[in-house]
């Protein structure tokens, strides 16, 4: 029997420290084509807009932190 998930990670930002003491900035999001496939048309429009707006804010932070880590 398949169980349905009750949550979906649509976009995430992490600042990680791995076992080699490397600092990693990570930004992930659901591709637009998958949103349209997984959700209804109205939901996909809303979620796609929210993800895009979050990306506009998070990508500069992600890029800035990657440059800072590389400079250290």
C-alpha positions in Angstrom: 0.0 0.0 0.0 1.3 3.4 -1.0 1.2 6.2 1.6 0.9 9.8 0.6 3.3 12.3 1.9 1.9 15.2 3.9 4.7 17.6 3.2 6.8 18.7 0.2 10.1 20.6 0.3 9.6 23.2 -2.4 12.7 25.3 -1.8 15.5 25.1 0.8 18.6 26.9 1.7 21.3 25.4 3.9 24.7 26.4 5.2 26.6 23.1 5.9 29.8 22.0 7.5 30.8 18.6 6.2 33.1 16.0 7.8 36.1 17.5 5.9 35.5 20.9 7.6 34.3 22.3 4.3 31.6 25.0 4.4 29.0 24.5 1.8 26.1 26.7 0.8 23.3 24.8 -0.8 20.1 26.0 -2.5 17.6 23.5 -3.9 14.1 23.9 -5.4 11.6 21.9 -7.2 11.9 22.4 -11.0 9.0 24.3 -12.5 8.0 21.3 -14.8 7.7 19.1 -11.7 5.4 21.6 -9.9 3.0 21.6 -12.9 3.1 17.8 -12.9 2.6 17.3 -9.2 -0.1 19.9 -8.4 -3.3 21.2 -9.9 -3.1 24.2 -12.3 -4.1 26.8 -9.8 -1.8 25.4 -7.1 1.1 25.2 -9.6 0.7 28.9 -10.5 0.7 30.0 -6.8 3.6 27.6 -5.8 5.6 28.5 -8.9 5.3 32.2 -8.1 6.3 31.7 -4.4 9.3 29.6 -5.3 10.5 32.1 -7.9 10.1 35.0 -5.4 12.1 33.0 -2.8 14.8 32.2 -5.4 15.1 35.9 -6.2 15.9 36.6 -2.5 18.0 33.4 -1.7 20.2 33.1 -4.8 22.2 36.4 -4.1 22.8 35.1 -0.5 23.8 31.7 -1.8 26.2 33.2 -4.3 27.6 35.7 -1.8 28.4 32.9 0.7 30.0 30.7 -1.9 32.3 33.6 -2.9 33.2 34.2 0.7 34.0 30.6 1.4 36.2 30.4 -1.7 38.0 33.6 -0.6 38.8 32.1 2.8 
